[in-house]
């Protein structure tokens, strides 16, 4: 079952194209990870999938029952600091 998809999406900032003609489908059993250089659009794609932004071109959507969470980089740092104050357990937060 498809839980999230994108069809020919494009996103630009200040006249710079971050990505274009990007399409994908994520199935319910899939495990995904995004790897790339700084500025390649990993965080932008996460924000699009979470519904925080809309693509300039194309469509993106996820099942309404899918719980979407997008931690911004500064939030993850703050969460790690707070967690380490109160626990000796390891904290693994994966950011996109």
Phi, psi and omega per residue, in radians:
X1 nan 2.311 3.113
X2 -1.335 2.197 3.122
X3 -1.866 -0.346 3.111
X4 -2.708 2.509 -3.122
X5 -2.602 2.791 2.980
X6 -2.454 2.498 3.131
X7 -2.286 1.913 3.073
X8 0.843 0.887 3.134
X9 -1.459 2.669 3.094
X10 -2.425 2.462 3.079
X11 -2.419 2.374 3.125
X12 -2.322 2.681 3.031
X13 -2.360 2.171 3.091
X14 0.964 0.634 3.135
X15 1.472 -0.083 3.114
X16 -1.711 2.187 3.115
X17 -1.367 2.127 3.112
X18 -1.423 -0.827 2.992
X19 -2.746 2.753 3.120
X20 -2.555 2.719 3.119
X21 0.932 0.698 -3.118
X22 -1.648 2.191 3.110
X23 -2.320 2.507 3.058
X24 -2.829 2.866 2.995
X25 -2.336 2.388 3.061
X26 -2.006 2.148 3.127
X27 -1.543 2.806 -3.041
X28 -1.047 -0.518 -3.122
X29 -1.651 -0.010 -3.086
X30 -1.244 2.582 2.966
X31 -2.096 2.217 -3.048
X32 -2.178 2.787 3.030
X33 -2.593 2.541 3.109
X34 -1.971 2.212 -3.135
X35 -2.240 2.369 3.110
X36 3.132 2.962 3.120
X37 -1.191 2.802 3.037
X38 -0.997 2.371 3.114
X39 1.447 0.119 -3.107
X40 -1.494 -0.137 3.041
X41 1.900 0.196 -3.134
X42 -1.065 -0.899 -3.134
X43 -1.160 -0.664 3.108
X44 -1.062 -0.783 3.125
X45 -1.105 -0.701 3.098
X46 -1.096 -0.731 3.126
X47 -1.158 -0.635 3.072
X48 -1.131 -0.806 -3.118
X49 -1.132 -0.585 3.130
X50 -1.380 -0.127 3.133
X51 1.450 0.207 3.127
X52 -1.354 -0.404 3.103
X53 -2.386 2.857 3.046
X54 -1.996 2.505 3.107
X55 -1.229 2.669 3.075
X56 -1.153 -0.726 3.140
X57 -2.340 2.588 3.045
X58 1.611 -3.050 -3.114
X59 -2.276 2.562 3.060
X60 -2.490 2.478 -3.136
X61 -2.818 2.750 3.100
X62 -2.363 2.718 3.091
X63 -0.966 2.462 -3.125
X64 -1.109 -0.489 -3.128
X65 -1.471 -0.093 3.130
X66 -1.309 2.226 3.093
X67 -1.433 2.078 -3.103
X68 -1.918 2.234 3.111
X69 -2.303 2.291 3.119
X70 -2.263 1.935 3.086
X71 -1.596 2.232 3.055
X72 -1.375 2.708 -3.019
X73 -0.943 -0.771 -3.115
X74 -1.187 -0.518 3.112
X75 -1.180 -0.694 -3.130
X76 -1.102 -0.767 3.116
X77 -1.051 -0.800 -3.138
X78 -1.125 -0.688 3.129
X79 -1.126 -0.718 3.127
X80 -1.097 -0.751 -3.140
X81 -1.104 -0.826 -3.140
X82 -1.101 -0.721 -3.109
X83 -1.142 -0.753 -3.090
X84 -1.167 -0.447 3.098
X85 -1.169 -0.558 -2.985
X86 -1.974 0.038 -3.073
X87 -2.652 2.625 3.050
X88 -1.785 0.126 3.127
X89 -1.430 2.691 3.091
X90 -1.264 2.537 3.118
X91 -2.055 2.103 3.110
X92 -2.017 1.936 3.073
X93 -2.097 2.201 -3.114
X94 -1.799 2.119 3.127
X95 -1.852 2.733 3.134
X96 -1.941 nan nan
